[in-house]
Structures are given as structure tokens and as C-alpha cells.
Amino acid sequence: MRDIPFSAIQFPLYDLLKIVSIRMIARRNGTSEAQTEVPSLVNSVNGSIAGATSGFLTTPLDVLKTRRMTFQTDS
């Protein structure tokens, strides 16, 4: 359950960043987008941005869920 929100943000964001990168590289090189390959470094940066953003957005909710599950009342 914890990984679903993370993955729901990470993968679409990575795909969006990849598409933007392909468009920028193709425009800069004057080639078509279908022939453009994204360098490994750019792929790594895109994955890092997507993962960091997903973690930033989902970790607080995961902490709240964990605290709620472990909270014990005085009964």
C-alpha cells in the first residue's frame, strides 16, 4: 500500500521529464524526436528528480499513517 502513491507519482513524472528531454535534445540537435536518444546522465537526472519529488510528496503521509497505526491509547 505504501508504494502505490509513490509509484503513481514517480513513473508518470519520469515519463514527462523524458519526453521534455527528448524534445529539447531534438530541437537543439536539429533531429527528429523519433531518432533522438536520451543520454544516460540525463536519464539518471530525470529519475532522480522523479524519485525525489515522489518521496517528498508521499513521505509525510506515510509518517502520519505509521504514527496512527502505532498510536496506543491509555485503556
C-alpha positions as CSV (number, residue, x, y, z in Angstrom):
1,M,0.0,0.0,0.0
2,R,2.9,2.3,0.7
3,D,4.4,2.0,-2.7
4,I,1.3,2.7,-4.7
5,P,1.1,6.5,-4.2
6,F,4.9,6.8,-4.7
7,S,4.8,4.9,-8.0
8,A,1.7,6.7,-9.1
9,I,3.7,9.9,-8.9
10,Q,7.2,8.7,-9.9
11,F,6.5,6.9,-13.2
12,P,4.3,9.5,-14.9
13,L,6.6,12.3,-13.8
14,Y,9.7,10.3,-15.1
15,D,7.9,9.8,-18.5
16,L,7.0,13.5,-18.6
17,L,10.6,14.5,-17.9
18,K,11.8,12.0,-20.5
19,I,9.5,13.5,-23.2
20,V,10.6,17.0,-22.4
21,S,14.3,16.0,-22.5
22,I,13.8,14.3,-25.9
23,R,12.1,17.4,-27.3
24,M,14.8,19.7,-26.0
25,I,17.7,17.5,-27.3
26,A,16.0,17.0,-30.7
27,R,15.4,20.7,-31.1
28,R,19.0,21.6,-30.1
29,N,20.5,19.0,-32.5
30,G,18.0,19.6,-35.3
31,T,16.9,16.0,-35.5
32,S,13.5,14.3,-35.2
33,E,12.2,13.2,-31.8
34,A,11.9,9.6,-33.0
35,Q,15.6,9.5,-33.8
36,T,16.7,11.2,-30.6
37,E,18.3,9.1,-27.8
38,V,18.5,10.5,-24.2
39,P,22.0,10.2,-22.7
40,S,22.4,8.1,-19.6
41,L,23.3,11.1,-17.4
42,V,20.0,12.9,-18.5
43,N,18.1,9.7,-17.7
44,S,19.7,9.5,-14.3
45,V,18.9,13.1,-13.5
46,N,15.3,12.6,-14.7
47,G,14.9,9.5,-12.5
48,S,16.4,11.3,-9.5
49,I,14.1,14.3,-9.9
50,A,11.1,12.0,-10.2
51,G,12.1,9.9,-7.2
52,A,12.9,12.8,-5.0
53,T,9.6,14.6,-5.9
54,S,7.7,11.4,-5.2
55,G,9.4,10.9,-1.9
56,F,8.9,14.5,-0.9
57,L,5.2,14.2,-1.5
58,T,4.5,10.8,-0.1
59,T,6.8,10.5,3.0
60,P,4.8,12.9,5.2
61,L,1.6,10.9,4.5
62,D,3.4,7.7,5.2
63,V,4.7,9.0,8.5
64,L,1.2,10.1,9.6
65,K,-0.1,6.7,8.7
66,T,2.6,4.9,10.6
67,R,2.1,7.1,13.7
68,R,-1.6,6.5,13.6
69,M,-1.1,2.7,13.3
70,T,1.3,2.7,16.3
71,F,-0.5,5.2,18.5
72,Q,-1.7,3.5,21.7
73,T,-4.3,4.9,24.0
74,D,-4.3,4.6,27.8
75,S,-7.0,2.0,28.2
